[in-house]
């Protein structure tokens, strides 16, 4: 083998050795590690949720406005994800996802969203404002409908238990305690 070929082989091995380290630091992996430490299941990136998060981050950056409702109600924005339960965290300020995640972990409402029970998918995005000085972040986490406890004979019904948990209270959310089912913040 020539020196050049040996160098390529060594470079290839070094690159392969670095891949697991890079994957361990991905936003989904960081969220999963936090969830696992707190008794929840791991999450994986989801293209639909990534798009929803990116639309949200870009809209906040374009308007320079940190708001869950900058693109309309969360339930409407989440419809394409077909999730039984979902939550959203938003933030601005930090350049890195690691620091933003730390900020969310330190906030009880954001922490609750990160630990959404049985969530399996996540979308994460960031966008800079027009000046390029402020970074806006959006994270959407979602899970499927949970089975309703069976009433004998092995019948399994599927209904949503809780659809939306998020830090900011929605102005259009019903205040009634007469809800039998909540679907993406709608009382039925």
N, C-alpha and C positions, 0 to 999 in steps of 0.2 A: 504494500500500500504506500502511496506517496504521502508526503507531509501534508499536502493540501487535502487529500481524502481523509486522513486521520483528523485533521482540523475540523472538517465538516461533520464527521461522526461525533466528535467531542461537542461541537456546537449543538448538534441535534439532541444529544443527551442532556445538555444543560437546559435547552429549551423545554424538553419534556419534563425535566425536574421542576422547572418554574411554573408549569401549567397548574398543578394542584395548589400551589401557594397562591396564585392569582385567583383561582376559583374560590378558595376559602375566604377571600376578601370581597366577594361579590355582595351586593346589597341583599339579595335573597338569602345568601348563606349567613350573613350577619344577623338578619332577622330570624332565620331558622335557629341559629345558635341561641339567641335570646329566648325564643319560644320554647325550645327544648329544655333549657334551664328552668323554665317556669311551667313545665308539665303539659305543654301544647305540642302539636305535630309540626313538622317542617313544612315550609312553603316553597313553591317553585315559581319562576317567572312565567307570566302568561301574556301573550302578545296582545290580546284584547284589553287586559287591564293596563298594560304598558301604554297603549294608545290613549286610554281614558285618562291616565295619569299625565301623559305628555300634553294632551289637549288642555288639561287643567293648569299645569305648570306654565305653559305658553300663554294662556289667557291671563293668568295672574301677572306674569312678567310684562305682557303688552300693556296692561292697564295699571301696572305698579300697584296692585291691590291684592292683599292677602285675604281671600274670601273663599269659603266653600261654595258659595252660590254665584261666582263670577260667570259661570256658563249655564246657570240654571240649576234647578233642583237636583240633588244627588241621585234620587231615585230615577229620574229621567236619563241622566248621564250614564247610570249603571245598567240600564236595560239591555244593551248589547251583550253584557257579560253573562246574562242568565244565571245570576247568583241567587242563592237562597238567603244569604246573609252577607253583608259587606260593610266596610268602614273605610274612612278616608282620613289621612293625616296630611296636613300642609304646614309649610314653614318657609321662612326666608332668612338669609343672612350668611349661613355657613357655606363655604365652597365644597366641602367634602361631605359625602353621605355619612361617613362614620360619626362626624360631629353632629349632624342633623339627627341621626338615630339616637345619639346620646341625649340630645335635647328632648326628643319624644319619650325616651325611657324615663326621664326625670319628671315628666308631666303625667299626672294620674290619668287624665282622659286619653291622651295619646298612647300611654302605656296599655290602657284597656283595649284600645283599637289594635295595637300590635299583637295582643294576646287573644284576639277574637277566636272563640272556641271553635275548634275543628276547621279553621281556615286552611285552605290548601294551595291557594294561588295568590300571587302578589304582582302588582305593577308599580314601577318606580320611575320617576322622571324628574329632570330639573331643566330650568330655562333661566336665562339672564334677562334683566330688564334692558331697556333701550340704551342706558348709559354703560351697560356691561359691568356695573359695580355691585348689583344685588342679584343673588341667585335664589330663585323660587323652587321649592321642592313640593312634589305631590306623591303620595303613596296610597294605593288602593289595595285593600286586602279583602279576599272573598272566600266563601265556602259554599257548599251545596246545602240544599234543604236537609234538615235532620228528620229522621223517621219519628213519627208520633208514636208514643207508647201503644202497643197492640192491645186490643180489647178481646183477647182470646182467639182461638182457632187459627193462629198463625197469620192473621191478616196484618199487613204492614201498610199503614197510611204514611204519606209524605206531605208535610206541611212546614212552612217556615216557622221558626220559633221567634227569632229576632232578626230583623233585616238590617237596620242601620244603627250603629253606635258611632257617634262622632262628637268631637269636642264642642263645636258651635251648635247652638240650638237653632233649629229651622223655624222661621217665622210662619211657614205654612203648615207646620205639623199640628194635627188635632190635639187638643188638650184633654179630650174625653177619656175617661178611664173605662169606658164601655167597649173597648176594642176586644174582639174575640181573636182576631188574627192581625198581625202587623206584617205588611209586605212592603219592603223598601220604604219605610216610614209612612205608609198609607194605612189608615185604620179601616178595617173591613168588618 
